[in-house]
């Protein structure tokens, strides 16, 4: 069942508005951390910033690709719901990640990682927005293109693990978000 385009545009506006909450919440002072000893064993691999950065293409691409399908409204509502839940959690339990100091070399990946570090503050560790939104996007893209489901699983796992190797998140941030994401999708499916 395709919905009125106005409904989709309205939901897109709500998603954009809710997503903007990330910025003031990211400027909070973290009071909690989910760092474990395992996190010290995960190396910083600056080249994986390109995988991490691919999220910024996946997120809008999932909306664009599903726009004329029956999955557009469920995707938008799930993204709104998941972003709202994450924002409430970040507000109540401001948690974060202490990022390492990196030398800005002449390589593109060091410069991009430095740029991300300079704009993305230490708060909003759990749940990981990258992991949560990637899970939702890949879930709906796999429904839209079922013959490519394995490709979307690989994308999800690559982006999820890149949050660790770029030191944007701790291991528990990633794992708990991966475990939490199906629940968000299931709860949202009750609404749509």
C-alpha positions in Angstrom: 0.0 0.0 0.0 1.6 3.3 -1.1 0.9 6.3 1.0 0.2 9.8 0.1 3.5 11.6 -0.7 2.6 14.3 1.7 2.7 11.8 4.6 6.2 10.7 3.5 7.4 14.3 3.3 5.9 15.1 6.7 7.6 12.1 8.2 10.9 13.1 6.6 10.6 16.5 8.1 9.9 14.9 11.6 12.9 12.6 11.1 15.1 15.6 10.1 13.9 17.5 13.2 14.4 14.5 15.6 17.9 13.9 14.1 18.9 17.4 14.9 18.5 16.6 18.6 21.8 14.7 18.3 23.8 18.0 18.3 22.8 19.4 21.7 22.9 16.0 23.2 26.3 15.3 21.8 27.6 18.5 23.7 26.6 17.1 27.1 29.3 16.1 29.5 29.4 12.3 29.6 28.7 10.8 33.1 28.8 7.2 32.1 31.1 5.0 30.0 30.8 1.5 28.8 34.5 0.9 28.2 35.8 -2.6 29.0 39.3 -4.0 29.0 38.5 -5.6 25.6 38.3 -2.1 24.1 42.0 -1.5 24.8 42.8 -4.5 22.6 41.0 -3.1 19.6 43.5 -1.1 17.5 42.8 2.3 16.0 42.7 1.8 12.3 42.3 5.2 10.7 41.7 3.8 7.2 38.4 2.3 8.4 37.0 5.9 8.7 35.9 5.4 5.1 33.7 2.5 6.1 32.4 4.5 9.1 31.7 7.5 6.8 29.8 5.3 4.4 26.9 5.5 6.9 26.3 9.1 5.8 25.5 7.7 2.3 23.6 4.6 3.6 21.2 6.6 5.7 19.8 8.9 2.9 20.2 6.1 0.3 17.8 3.8 2.2 15.2 6.6 2.3 15.6 7.4 -1.4 15.6 3.7 -2.5 12.5 2.9 -0.5 10.6 6.2 -1.3 8.3 4.7 -3.9 7.8 1.4 -2.1 5.6 0.0 0.6 8.6 0.2 2.9 9.0 4.0 2.9 6.6 4.7 5.7 7.7 1.9 8.0 11.4 2.9 7.4 10.7 6.5 8.2 8.6 5.7 11.3 11.2 3.3 12.5 14.0 5.8 12.0 12.0 8.4 13.9 11.2 6.0 16.7 14.7 4.7 17.0 16.2 8.2 17.0 13.8 9.4 19.6 14.5 6.4 21.9 18.3 7.0 21.4 17.9 10.7 22.2 15.9 10.0 25.4 18.5 7.5 26.5 21.4 9.9 25.7 19.6 12.7 27.7 18.9 10.5 30.8 22.2 8.6 30.7 24.8 10.8 29.0 27.5 8.4 28.2 30.5 8.7 25.9 33.7 7.6 24.4 37.2 9.0 25.2 38.8 9.3 21.8 42.6 9.1 21.3 44.7 12.0 20.2 45.8 11.4 16.6 48.4 13.1 14.6 46.9 14.6 11.5 49.1 13.2 8.8 48.8 14.0 5.2 46.8 10.9 4.5 43.1 11.4 3.7 41.9 9.0 6.3 43.8 10.7 9.1 42.4 14.1 8.0 38.8 12.7 7.8 39.1 11.0 11.2 40.5 14.2 12.6 37.6 16.2 11.1 35.1 13.7 12.7 36.8 13.9 16.1 36.7 17.7 16.0 33.0 17.9 15.3 31.7 14.8 17.1 32.1 15.3 20.8 32.6 12.5 23.4 28.9 12.1 24.3 26.2 9.7 22.8 28.1 6.4 23.0 25.2 4.0 23.7 23.2 3.5 21.7 25.4 4.0 18.7 23.5 6.1 16.1 25.6 4.7 13.4 24.8 1.1 14.3 21.2 1.7 15.1 20.4 3.6 11.9 22.5 1.2 9.8 20.6 -1.8 11.2 17.3 -0.1 10.4 18.4 0.9 6.9 19.9 -2.5 6.1 16.8 -4.3 7.5 14.5 -2.4 5.2 16.9 -2.5 2.2 17.1 -6.3 2.6 13.3 -6.4 2.6 13.2 -4.2 -0.5 16.0 -6.2 -2.3 15.8 -9.7 -0.8 18.3 -11.1 -3.3 20.9 -8.7 -1.8 20.3 -9.5 1.9 23.8 -10.8 2.5 25.3 -7.7 1.0 23.3 -5.6 3.5 24.4 -7.8 6.4 28.0 -7.2 5.3 27.4 -3.4 5.2 25.8 -3.4 8.6 28.7 -5.4 10.2 31.3 -3.4 8.4 29.9 -0.1 9.6 29.3 -1.5 13.1 32.9 -2.7 13.5 34.2 0.5 12.0 32.7 2.3 15.0 35.2 0.3 17.1 38.3 0.7 14.9 37.8 4.5 14.5 37.4 4.7 18.3 34.0 6.3 17.9 32.3 3.6 20.2 33.1 1.0 22.7 32.5 -2.7 22.1 29.4 -2.7 24.5 28.0 0.3 22.6 28.1 -1.7 19.4 26.9 -5.1 20.8 24.1 -3.7 22.9 22.9 -1.5 20.0 22.9 -4.5 17.7 20.8 -6.5 20.3 18.5 -3.5 20.9 17.8 -2.7 17.2 15.5 -5.7 16.4 13.4 -4.8 19.4 13.0 -1.2 18.0 12.0 -2.6 14.6 9.5 -5.0 16.2 7.9 -2.3 18.4 7.7 0.1 15.5 6.0 -2.6 13.4 3.1 -2.5 15.9 2.6 1.2 15.1 2.7 1.0 11.3 
